[in-house]
């Protein structure tokens, strides 16, 4: 059990450290609101699409292509989105529903989930985790764009505007652009991949610093009940239901463990970037990320302990 705690903290602690760094830098005046706005735009339109492009390009499709498991993961993700949306319709203020739903269903699979899968399940965890992360990226971004557009402050949520939002979303463009390269195994020059990798590595630290710089005690207080509700949905109820469904489906061992890690990952930093890009309540998005990241060490370890008892 202690080794599981250490492994989980080894992945989540650096994430929280970057959040805290953002708080400190804003407090001492090294970054300001203008920097946060520009940096968030850079992540959303540049470095994060590049990161997604590279993750699809480098995924080992041949090793870990398991149709049944991938199908379940996709269906469970869509079901989680619909459950979160249904709950938001009942219990969440209308203006915050898009941010709530995104925070409740969108996991940090590419960082926390993949790192833990590799740490606990070795090369198999990395291969399968990469395929799952790559496959769900389009679903995450498409569903997030839809729900954020519907509850956009502009109030313009026609079918045409939602479709245009999907087609113009830089994250979706980054994934779509990578698919032909991955499918036909097109080799890009090494210098280009290295340069793209440098640029892509800006994504997580810069996004987390922006999130930390956005946090304030007033914002935490004002959005606390909504953020806690979304965090409970993300870290407790949805992982419990989705993992139980996977167990009923027949998944066991490493497959069940990797699915759980992906369902139980804290909210992705990209949810803040997207909320800010569409002028939604990005402070609520930041609060959800902080709460889910802090609680993940407890909830993930408790879930892994329960899973070990089922085997």
N, C-alpha and C positions, 0 to 999 in steps of 0.2 A: 504493500500500500504506500509506504513512504517513497519508494522509487517512482510510483505513478505521480505522486504529488510533486516530486522534484522535476519530472519530465514536463508536467503540465505548466508548472511555474516557469520552467526554462523557456517555454514558448510565449506565455502570456505576460510575464514580467517585463520583457523589453517593450511590448506594446504599451503597457501602462506607463513605463518610464518615458516614452516619447510623448504620451499625453501630458504627463506631469511637466515635461520640459516645455511644452507649449504654454502651459499655465504660467510657468516661471518667466519665460521670455516675454510674454505679454505684460506681466506684472512689472518687470524692470524696464519695459519700454523698448526692447530690442526688435519687437515686431508690433505692428498695429493693425487696425481693421483693413486698411488699404492693402497691406502685405497679405493678409489672410484671404482677401478677395482675389487678388492676382494669383497667389499660389494655388488656391482652390481651382481656379480656371485652368491653370497650367496642368494640374493633375487630371482634371476631368477631360480636357481636350487633347492632351499630349501624352504625358508619361503613363497614365493608367491604361489608355487604349494600346500603347506600345507593350506594356506588361502583359495584357491579355493576348495580344497578337503572338508574343513569344511563348506564352504558356500553352497555347493551342499548337503552335509550331513544334514544340519540343515534347509534347505528350507522347508516351509510348503506347500507341493504339493497339499494336499487334499483341503485346504482352497481356494487357488487362481488359480486352474487349469482351465483356460479359453482358450479353443483351438483357437477360432476366434481371440482373442486379441494376443495370443502368435504367431499365424501364421502371423498376420499382422506385428508384431514387427520383426520377423525373415526376412520376405520378404523385409520390409523397410530397415533393416540393410544391407542386401545383395545389394539392389538397391543403397543405399548410398555409399557402397564400390565401386560399378561399376561406379557411377557418378564421384566419387572422382578420380578414376583411369583414366577415360576418360578425365577429365580435366587435370590431371597430364601429360598425353601423349601429350597434346597440349601445356601446358604452363610451365612445370617443367623440369629442367635439368635431364637427364636420371639417373645420379648417385644418385639423391635425390628422385626419384619417389616413391620408396618403403616406405621411411620415411614419405614423404608427404601424401601418401594415408592412411597409418596407423594413422597418426596424425589427418587427416581430418574426419575419420569415427569412430574411436575407442573411446568411451566415458568412463568416470570414473563412471560407473553406480553403482559399488559395494560400493562406498564411498559417492560421492556427490548425485547421483540420488536416491539411497536407503534412505539416511538420509533425503532428502527433501520430498520424498514420505511418509515416516513415520511421518515427522513433519506436513505435510499439510493434510494427509489423514488417519492418525492413524494406527490402526492394519491392516485395509484393505490395506493401502498403503505399509506397511511392508511385508505382505504376498505376495501380487501380485508383489511387487518390487523384492522380493527375488527370486521368480520363474523366472521372466524376466531376472534378472541378472545371475542366474544360467544357464538358457537356452542359453543365448547369449555368454557365456564365450567360449564355443567350437567354435562358429562361429567366434568371434573376433580373437581367437588365430589361427584358421586354415587359415582364410583369410590373417591375418598378416604374418604368416609364408610363405604363397604362394607368396605374393607380395614382401616381403623382400628377399626371395630366388631368385626370378626372377631378381631382381636388385642388387643382392649381389656383393660386390667388387671383389669376386673371379671369377665372370662371368660364373659360372657353374650352369645352371638353367635347367637341363634336368628333365623330368617327374620323373625319379627315384630319383633324388636328392631332388626334392620338396616333394615327398611322404615320403622319409626318414626324411626330416626336420620336417614334421608334426608328424610322429610317434615318433620321438626322442624328441620332444619339451616337456620340463618338465611341462609347464603349462597345456598342453593338457593331459599329463599323469596324472597329479593331478586330473583333472576333470573326466577323464575316470575311474580312480581307485575308485572314490567316487560313481559312478552311481550304481554299484551292491549293495553297502551298503545302499544307499538311497532307492533303489527300493524294496529291501527285508527287509528294516528297521532293519538292523543289529545294535545291540547296542554295542558300544565300551566302554571299562572301563572308568570310570569318570576321573581317574588320567591321562589316556592317552589323553583324550580330552582336559583336562586342560593344560597339557604339550604342546600339539600341538597348543593350542590357544596362549600360551605365545610365542612360536616360530613364529606363523603366524603374531602376532601383530608387529613383527619387520618390516614387508614388507613395509607398506606405509611410516612410518617415515624415514627408512633407504633409500628407493628409492628416496624420496623427497630431503633428505640431499645430496645424490649423484648428483641429478639433479642440485641443487643449487651450489654444488661444481664444476660442469662442466661449468656453465655459465661464460661468459666473455664478456666484451664490444665489443671486436673484433668479437667474434662469433655471437653476436646479430646483429652487423652491417652487417656482411657478408651474413647472412641468413635471413635478415629482410624481404625482399620482398616475398620470398618463404614461410617463416613462417606466415606472415600476410595473404597470400593467403589461406594457409591451415587452419588458424584460422577462417577466414571469412567463409570458407566452413563448418567448424565444428560447429561454434556458430550461424551462421545466415542462410545460404542457405539451408543446409540439414535439420535442425530442422524445418524450415518454410515449406519445401516441404513435409517432412514426417508427420508433424502434420496436415497439410492441407489434405493430403491423408487419415489420420486417421479420420478426421472429415467427409470427403466424404464417408468413409467406414461405418460411422454411430456411431462411438464412441462418447460418451458425458460424462459430469460430471467428476467423479474421474478417470475413465478409460482414458479419453482423457488427463486429467491433468498429470497422471502418465506417459503416453506415451511421452508427451511433455518433462517432466523432464528428461527422459532417453535419448531422442534424443538430448536435449540441454545441457547435462552434458559436462564439459570440458574434454579435452583429458586425457586419463588414464596415470598414471605414469608408468604402465607396458610397454607402447610404447617406453619409453626411455630404459628400461631394455632390451627389445628384440632387439632394434636397436644396443645397445652396444654389446650384445651377438654375433651378426652376423657381427660386424665391419662396420656397416653402419654409416651414419652421425648422431651420437647420439647428437651432439650439436644442430643440427636442431630440433631433437625430443624434446630436453630440452626447446628450445625457444618456440616451439609450445605449450608445456604444460604450460609454464609461461603465455603466452599471453591469452590462452583460460581460464585459471584459473582466471586471473585478470578481464577479460571481462565478466565472467559468472554472476557476481552479477548484471550487467546491463542487459544482454540479457535474463537471466532467469526471472527476475522480469518484464521486458517489455513483454515477452511472456505470463506470467501468467496473466498480466493485460489485454492483448488482449483476452485471453481465457475467462476471466470473463465477458467480454463484449459480447461474443457469447452465453452465457447461459441465 
